[in-house]
Amino acid sequence: MSGGSWPSAWGMKHRSSPTGYEVYDLWTGTDWYTSTEAHSIKVDTATNIWYDGATTGAPTDVTPNGLNLELYENGTLIMTLVKPTEASWISSGGGPGTLGNTVDTASFAGTTVQQIQWSITNGSSPTPNSNYYLFSETPGGTAKGTINLGSNPQAGVTFTSTYLNPSGADFTGIWYVGYGQNATRVNLASYNFNQPKKVFCNFW
């Protein structure tokens, strides 16, 4: 656990295993913080990509950053935690956006209800001319923005793009950054504009 105002003894403990996911929820050291999974995060066991696990509350964005997960609430970093390095779903190495610095990572840092600021940070072996997309729905949908890594991408370089709502209204719903289209789509990060809560955690 890094930072935060909740007791340091509190953390994230495995709570449930719905099909295709493992869910971790807030644990006080003696009991769950709530009777529901309102403060949970979850990992897709097919891709090792982490998401917010609840439809209400925070974090509003769960972003991988190397070996860490960064939890954001409406663009503000509220927690950094270390991802598990040994688990059944990563025994074969996982998928895009997993552990280490060989893969490209996505972030919604700096996003507000008036503008979406999204970025891609190259891993140690970026693929030339790779395209990453901003979507407002999953798994289908039309890309709202594109970041192309160019013909000679360099390790550790971050590309950032900003998307403004053409109507001028506040953004709502869950937005995604990923690559591929439709059935081949892989989401690397998500941002939920509808969730006001905080999570401060360790993995237990």
Secondary structure, 3 states (H helix, E strand, C coil): CECCCCCCCCEEEEEECCCCEEEEEEECCCCECCCCCCCCEEEECCCCEEEECCCCCCCCEEEEECCEEEEEECCEEEEEEECCCCCHHHCCCCCCCCCCCCCCEEECCCCCCCEEEEEEECCCCCCCCCEEEEECCCCCCCCCEEEECCCCCCCCCEEEEEEECCCCCCCCCEEEEEECCHHHCEEEEEEECCCCCCCCCCEC
